Amino acid sequence: MNLRVQPQATPSGNRSLLSGLFSREKKYVVRNNHSAKKRITKGQLFNLGRRLVVIAAAIQYIYTSMQASWRTMDVLRGTRSATETFEIFEASLIGGYVGDGLVRDSPLVHHILEGDTTPRNQTLFLESATQTSFANCSNVPLFDASLYDNVFLHENYLNLVDQVAYNLTFLEDLELVLLVVDCSFTPLVKGDPSAIRVFNLVRSRSDSTKLALLTVSVSIQDYEVRAFNKEGPMLMATLTLVEDVRSDSVEQYYAAAPTYPYVRTPEFEVFQHMGITTDSYQILNSIPQNPLVEPVKRLLTARERGFYDGQDQSNIRYMYSTVDGVSASHALSLWEWQGEPVMLDSWAWVHAIHFVFGMQTIFSLAVLFLVMYHNLRAGKIWIGDPFASVSNAALMLRGLLVALSWYVNAFWTLNEFCVSNAAILSGTQVVRIHPELVHADVIVVYLCLVGVISYIFRERIDPSVAVFLFEIIHKHRLTMVRTSPAVLNEVVSYTDKQYLMGIVDVAPVVATLSPLRLWTAFQLPAKDGTFIAASFFPKIILLALIGCFAIMRKLYRHYFPDLSLQNSGRSADRSTNERAALSQKGNLTNFEIATGAELQTRFGIISDYKNYVYFKGMKFASADGVYCSGYVIANGKFLVAVDDLLAVVMIKSLGARLRNVYIYDVDGNTVKNTARLVYPETFTWYDILYLNVTVLL
């Protein structure tokens, strides 16, 4: 059987052969003169699949970039987020003590009080389903005795009833029997000084057998009176009255005391719920005690959680609570806080660079598909690398631009991402972010660093390995942090400390006025490098893996050099010309001399390929080498850089040379050493559309 090795044909040559330009091992086309049957080897199939995976990696990168671009527009337009439930304060014990019927028939009345409903100046603490105490919640480490002091609770209850009875007249007929505190209440367990809930067992003055549970839920939150440019803290008290736990709905009443806890005694007014603003503030209108002389006050209030950096950047959750339409048992045991996150970033426009990056990659992919199409029409299967045109200086420039955008953005997006991840790991809060922005940012910087690693070790890193390994690590980043106790402890301890910064510090004199505290959004402290590094621990491990991968490739090539050349050197029928070609390994081809693109020094995030093809004593730049150096051949006549194609199209369209673009004439497989300028008449439209690659001398 007579076998001979041929280089790739030119665009005008025979296209019936399957190209072997898929790896560094298979760079020769082998023709069997005695058989018309064409076969693809397993190695070629493997390399075909590998290149297809690289195209998939490019598509994934485009998707990430365009997602970030779209989200950038959302941020700049101020698109609202969906309303969601951020916190649920649960009191899990009270339900067992009030039963599932009338309050007067509850275990609380019959078993704990033994049917005696005589008013008493005491507070009952429900410690478990079977244990109660009149002292405190002994099994809660963070129990704040000052918040649940019996005197403090009684005085505030009587003060509340006295001030709001002008409108809530049903309170005048209610007599306090006993204060009840559920020790499982979420803020009580967590030591939250901004919210308390007390279940007041009351009876009718006119009928002592008629018992009810008056729940008073107190929250210290922010309020605004925008008409008078007034704002500050406010005590919001919501009241619900339950006589029968089987009720399908309960009515909620609102009372508020502005400026508390910065005054000794809260001054309550009854308010009416009027709705919710577009930024999740609850609208309340006051009900004056004397409408003829007192105006109606319009307040906007919300429980604010989050952080900000000056006036330009913030991530704050505005929350409100309503129980309209819920059952009595639900109203007793659960206190839900709904709202929406408001993410403000006046510097979000810097992320628009990802649209440019995405469009550049789309253009590279379009050029690649055009070359593949013309090869397929000619009867050849050739798949190039869509990252070829962006794996050198362009990739480094992208990384530097993103790093510059972080600096311009005061590292807000990066820090916001770290805080969000830390909040999930610690379970302290929910911090919503735009993950698409930081995803796109980080992958660009990561690819830039991978390119640096590639140049340091002088090894090519396959784009599919780099991109998809990043996606896997990014998706499972929290799991990886959990596997390292030291890293997890650093992240959790920092976010726990930062979370408590929302509790407003007050002077000792003010602290004596009330044990309640305002917990609100806070100014983000200076960036902590250790915390950010710990948050990006998975990405650091990933870069270390890429470095190890490059070292292993280096060692493999040292101990197992290119087998194709070794085997060829030992072949008995090796021609003199082929041996002469191997002796030229250190010499440059005309293509390299003309363009300055030395194939052996082409590293970065790029698929593996054979630099040269040897044929009849001559050394050719491989088709992959030409394409991955950033060049294509237009209609078999001109060698043009892929980066210059858009400029060529503009010159042709406008009929004017907007900037100097240089090309090289191609004659068969030979590139002329001198470049020439492109003029509007240099290319035809057919030349521009007929893009291909071939081996070049």
N, C-alpha and C positions, 0 to 999 in steps of 0.2 A: 504493500500500500504506500503510495507516494503522498507524503504530507509536506506542505510548505507554509511558511509564515509570511503574512502580508500585513502591511500597515493599513489603517483605515483609508478608504477611497475618498477622493474629493467629491464635492457635490455633484459633479457631472459623471462620476465613475459608477461602477457596478454597485448596487445597494442591496444585493440579495443575501449578504452575509450578516450573521448576528455578531454584533460587536462584543468584544470582551473587555470593555473599559469599566469594569465594575469594582475592581479592587487592585491592590498592589500585587496580588499573586497572578491575576488573569488579565494580562495586557496584550495578548497576542491573539490574532484571528487565525484559526487553523482551518485550512480548506482540504477536503478529501477530494482529489481529482476524479476518483473512480465512483463517487456516489453523489447524487443530487440531494440526498436526504440531509437536512440540517438538524442538529441537535444542540440543546443547551445543557451544559454540564451542571452538576449539582453546585459547584462553586460559583458559577455564573448566576444560578437561581438565587443562591444565598446573597450574593452581592446586589442583585436586583431588589430583593426584599429589603436589604439594608438601606439602599438608596430611597426606596419608597417610604421607609420609616423616617428618614431624614426630611422628606417632603411633608410627612405628617407633623414632624416637629416644627417645621416652618409655619404650617397652618395653625398649629397650637400657639405659636408666638404671635401670629397675626391676630388671632382671636383675643389673646390677652391684651394686646396693644389697643385694639378697637374697643374692647370693653372699658378700658381705662379712659379712652377718648370720650366715649358716650357718658361715662360717669362724671367726667370733668365738666361736660356741658350741663348735666343735672345739678352739680354743685353750684356752678356759676348762675344758673337760672333760679336757684333757690327752690328746687323741687322738694316738696314735702315728703316726709317719710310716713309710713303707715302707722296708724295707732295700734299700740300693743300694750299688754300687761307687763309691767316691769317688776313689780313687787307684790307679793301676797303675804300679808301678816296673818299668821294663823294662831288661833287659840283653840287647841285641840281638846282641852279637858272640859270646858264649859258645857259642851253638848251632853256629856254623860251626866252632869249634875242637874241640868234642867229637864232632862228626859225628852219625850216626844209628844207631850200633850200640854195641858195647862200648867202655868208656872206654879200655881198653888198646889198642884199634885206632884211636883217634881221631887226627886231625891234630895235636892238641896234643902227644901222646906221640911220634908218629913224625916229624913235621916240625919242630916247635919244639924238642923235647928230643932229637930224633934217636934215640929208643928208649932213652935213658939215664934210668933212673928212680932214680938214686942220690939220696938226700935231700940237699937244698941249702938253705942259709939265704938264700933270695932270694924276691922277689915279682915275678911276671910281670904286666905291664900290657898288656892287649889294646887297642891304640889304634885299629886298624881291622881290616878283614878280612885285610889283608896285612902289617900292621905291628905289631910288639910292642916292648916296652921293659922293661928291668929297673930303670929309674930312676923314671919317673912317667908321668902322662898329659899329654904335652906339648901336645896339641891341645885341652885343656879349660881355658878361662880361669878358671873358679871352682874348679879342683882344689885341695883342701886337703891339703897334703903331710903335715900332722901326723896327720890321720885315717888315712892310708894309709901311714904310716911302717912300714918293714919290721920294725923292732924292736918297735914297739907291737903290730903284728898278730901277730907270732910269740909274744910273751909272753902275750897274751890268749888265743891258741889253746891253748897248752900249759896255761895256768891253767884254762881251761874244761874241757879233757879230763881234767885231773888231778882236778877237783872233782866231775865228774858221772859218772865211770867206775864209781862204786859201783853205779849203776843201769843206765847205758848201757854194758854190759860189752863190746859189740862194739868200742868205741873203744880198748880195751886192745890189740887185735890190729892196730890201724891205725898206720902210720908215715907221718909227714908228708914228702911229697916236695917239694912246691912250693906257694906261695900264688899264686893267680891273681885279678886284679882286672879286671873289665870296665869300660873307660873310658866306655862308653855308658850305664852304670847311671844311672837318672834322678836320684836324690839326689846322686850324685857330680857330675853335669853342672850341677845347680842350686845346688850349694854347700850342701846340707842337712846340718847337723852332727848330726842326730838319728838317722840311719840309714846303715848300711854293709852291704855284702854281699861276702863273700869266698868264692871257690871254692877249697877245699883239695884238691889232688891227693894222694891217700894210696894206700899199698900195704899189703898184708897182710904182717905180720912172718913168718908161717909160709909164705907163698907170694908171693914178690916179683913174680911175673907177674900177680897179681890186683890190678888197679887200680880205684879208684873216685873219685868226686868228692863230697867232703863239703862241702855248702853250709852256711855259717853266716851267717844273716841277723840282724843286730843292730838293735834299735830302742830308743831311750830314750823311755819313755812313763810315763803316770801310773798309780799303783796305789792301791788302798784295802784295808784290813783293817777292815771295818765293825764286826766284833765288838769290836775294841779301839780304834775311832775313830782309826785310824792311816792316814796317806796320805803320798804323796811321789813322787819319781821312781824309776824302776826300769829296769834293763837287761834287756830281753827278748831271748833268743837262741833262734832256731828252727833246728833241724838237720835236714837231709835227706841221705840217702846214696843215690847213684845209681851203679850199676855198668853198667847197660845202659840207654841212652837210649830204647830201644824199649818200656820198661816202661809199662804202662797206669796204674799208680798208684804213689805213693811214700808212705812213712810219715814223719810229722813228729814231732820230739821237741822238748820245751820245757825250757829252763833259764832261770832268772831270778835276778837279783842286786838285791834291794831297796836303795835309797838311792844306788846308783851313778847318776851320775858324781860324787857328792859325797864319795866315798872313793877312795883311791888304787888299791886292788885289789878287783875285784868278788868277792863271795862267792856262788858259784852253788849253787843247789839244783835238782834235777830236779822238774818239775811235770807234772801230768796235766791235760789239757783236759777240763773237766766240762760245758761248755755256754756259752750266751750268755744274759745277763740281758735283761729287757724293755727296758732302756735301753742295750743294745748294749755292755755290759761283758763281757769274756771271763772266765769263771770257771775258776780254776786251783787245784788241790789239790796241795800239796807231797808228795813221796815221801821221807820221812826216811831218812837213812843208817842210823840206829839207831831203828827204830820203837818199841822198848821204852821208851826214855827221851825221845824227841823227839815232840812233838805234830804232827799234820797241820795245816799252815797253809792257810788258804783266802784266796786273793787275788782281787780284782777288778781288772782292768787294761784300759786302752784307750788308743789313740793319739788324743789330743784336739786338735782344731783348731777355731778359732772365736774368739768374743769374748763378753763379758758386760758388763753395767752394774750393778754391785752384785749383790744376791742375788735381785732381782725380775725381771731381764730377761737373757736369754742366748740365743745362737745358736751351739751347739756341735755339732760332728760327732764322735761317738764311734765309733772304728774298731777293727777287729780283723782278723787275718789267719789263714787256715787253708788248707792245701793238700790236705786229705783228698779223695781221689777224682779228683785231677788226674794227668795223665801226667807222666813224668819230664822230657820236654822243656819242658813248660809250667812245671813247678816250677823249672827252671833259669833260664828266661828272663823269667818274670813273677812279680811279687810284688804280689798284689792285696790292697787294703784295703777291707773292706766295713763297713757299719754303717748308722746312721740319724742324721739330724739331729734334735736335740732343741731345739725353739724354745720358750722359756719367756718369758711376758710376763704378769705379774700385773696389769698395767693394761690388758689387752686389752678389758676390759668397756667402755671408752670408745667402742669401735667399734660398740657396739650402737645408737648413734644412727642408723646407716644403715638399720636396720629401720624406724624411725619415718619417715625420709625416703622409703623405698620404699613404705610403706603410704600416706603422704600422696599420692604420685604415683599409686598404684593407685586411690585414692579419686577423684582428679581425673580419671583415665581412665574410671572407672566413670560418673561424672556426665556426662562428655562423650559416652560411648556411649549413655547414657539420652536425652540431648538429640538425638543423631543418630537414634536409633531413632524417637522421636516425630515428628521432621521427615520421616523416610522414610515413616512410616505416613500422613503428611499429603500425600505426593506430592512432597516436596522433598528435594534432596540438599544437606546442609550438614555441613561438617566443621570443627570448631573446633580450638583449640590446647590440648593437655593441659597445657602449661607455663604457661598463663595465670594460674592461681591461685598459682603459686610463683615468678613471675619478678620480683617486687619485693622488699619487705622480707623475705619468707620466705626468698628465695634468699640474701640478704645474711646473714641470721641463721644459715642453714646453714653458710655459709663461716666465720663467726665461731666457731660451735660446733666445727667440725672443727679450726680453728686452736687453740682452747682445749683440745681433746682432745690435740693434739700437745704442747702445753705440759704438760698433766697427765702425759702419757706420756713426758715428757723427750725428745721428738722421736725416740724409739726406732724406731718403725715407718718414719719417713722416712729416718733414717740407715741402717737395716738395708737398705732398698730401694736406696739409693745404693751401699752396699758390695757388694750382690749384683750390681748392674749393672756396677760397676767390676771385680769379679772375673771376670765373663764377658769384658769387654773386654781385660783383661790376661792372662787365661788362667792365673793363678797358683793359683786354688783354685775350689772349688764352694761357694757360699753359698746354701743353700735358705731361702726365705722364704714367707710367705703373701701372694702378689701380689694377691689379691682385696681385702685390707684397704687397701693403699696405693692401689690402683686407684680404689676408691670414695672414699677421702679426697681424692685429688688432683683427681678430676673435680668434686667439690663445690666445692673452693676455686677451681678453674679457672672454673667457671660463675659463681661469685661475682665473680671478677675481670672476666669478660666482661660481666657486668651493670654493673660500675663503668665499664668502657669505653663501654658503650652509653649510660649517663647522661652521661658526659663529652662525648661527641660528639652526644648527643641523636639517636641512630639505633637503630632496632630491629634486633636480631641474630636471624636465624632459628635456632630450636633445632636443626634438623637439621644446619645448617652447623656450629654450635658443638659438638654432641655427636659427630657422625660424623667431623669433622675431628680432634677430640681422640682418638678411637679409632684413627684411622689413624696419627697421630703417636705415640701411646702404643705401638702395636704395633711400629713401626719406629724406636723411640727410639735403639736401639743403632747402627743404620745411620746415623742422623743425626749421632750423636756421632763416629762414625768419619770422617765427611766433613770435620770440622773438626780439623786437626792440633793446634792450640793447646789446644782443649778436651780432646781425647783425651789429650794429653800430661799435662795437669793431673790428669785422672782416674786414669790409669795410674800416674803417679809417686806419687800419694798412696796408692793401694791397695797398690802394691809396698812402700812404706815401712811401711804399717800391717801388711801381711802378715808382715814380719820381726819385728814386735813380739812375736810368740809365742815367739821364742827367749829363754829366760830369761837375764838378765844375772847374772853371778857375780863375786865378788871376785877380784882377781888371784891370791890364794893358792889359791883353789878352782879357778881356771882351769888351774893347773899340774898338778892331779890327773889330768885326762883331757881330751883334745880333743873328746870327745863332749859334746853339750849337750841339755838338755831343751827341747823345743818343744811348747808347750801353749796352751790358751786364755788370753786376756789381757784385762785391763780396757780397755774401749773408751776412747780418749782423748776430750778435749773436742771437741765438734762443730766441724767446719771449714766456715765459711760459703762459702768459695771452692769447696771440693770439692762441696758440696751444690748450689751454683748451677751449676757445670759439669755435674753429673749431670742437672740439670733444664734444660739448654740447649735441648733440643727443645721443652719446654713454653714457655720464654721466647720462642722463635721463633714458636711458635703464637700466643701472645698478641699479639706484634707483627703477625702476619698479620691477626688479628682487628681490631686497631687500624687497619691499612691498609685493610681491607675497609670499616670504618665511615667512614673519611675519603673513600674513593672514592664511597661512597653519598652522602655529604654533598655532594661536588663535583658528582656527577651531578644531584642534586636542585636544586642551585643553578643549573646551566646548563640543565637540562631539567626545569622544574617540571611538576607534574601535568598531563599532556597531556589528560586527560579534561575538566578544567575549561577549559583553553585552547580546545580544539576546541568545547566547548559554547558558549563565549563568542562564537565566530565564526559560529555557526550562524544561518542566515537565519531559521529558523522558531522561534527561541528565545522562550519565553513570558516575559511580564513577571514572573510569579511566580518563575520559575527565576532570573532575574537578581536579583530581590529576595532570594532564598535565598542566592545567592553573596555578596551584600553583608553577610550575617549571619555570615560565617566567624569573626569574632572573638567572637560571642555564644555563651553556653553554653546547652545544652538543659536542660529540666527534670530529666532524668535526671542530668546532671552537677551541677546545683545541689543536688538532693536528696541524692545519694550522696557528693558531694565528689570524684568520680572524673573529673577533667578529661582527656578523651580525647587531646587533643593533647600532653599531657605523659606519656603512657604509653609508657615505654621499658623496655628490658631484653631478656632472652632470650625473645622472643615473635615469632610470625609477623607478617609485614606484613599490614596490612588498612586499609581506608578507615574513617576515623573517623566520617564523617557521610554521610547520604543526604538529598538535597534533593528535595522534592516539593510542587508547588503553593504555592510561596512559603514553605514551612515547612522547618525544619532538624531532622532526626531523628538520634539516635545509632544507628549501624548495629548490626545483630545481632552482628557480630564485636566491635564496640566495647563492647557490653554484656557479652558473655561474657568478653572479655579484660580487662575491668575487674574480673572476679571475681564476676559476678552471673548468676543465671538467674531465669526466671519460672516460678512454680509454678502450674500449671493456669490460666494466663492471668490470675491474680488477684493474686499477690504477687511482688514483687521481693525476692529473698533472696540474701545473699552465699553463695557456694559454701563458704567456710570455716565458715559457721554451720549448714550442713545437718546435720552430725552432732549438734550441740547441739539442733537442732529435733527430730531423731529421738529423742534422749534425753528431751527434755521431753514428747514425745508418748507415749513408752513408759512413763515413770515417773509421768506425770500430775502432775508438779511442775516449777516453773520453777527449774532449777538455776542459771542465770545469766541476765542480761538479754540478750535477742536482739532486734534491731530489724529490721523489714521495712517495705517500702513497698507501698501499694496501687497496683494497676495497673488502669486503666480504658481498655480498647482499646489505644491506643498512647501513652497518657499516664500519667506517673508522678506521684503526689501528692507534694507537697513535704515533707510531714511524715511522720516514721516513727512506727511504733507497736510496742509490745511483743508478743512472742509468748507465748501461753498454751497450755496443753495442748489446748484446744478450738479454737484458731485454725486449725490445719491438719487436714485429713482425710488419711488414708493415701494416698488417691488424689491429693490435691494434691502430696504429697511425691514421689510416683513420677512424676507427669506434669510433668516439667521440660522447659522449652523456652526459646527466645530469639526475639526479634523486634526490629524497629526501635522506638525509643521517642522520643517528643517531649521 
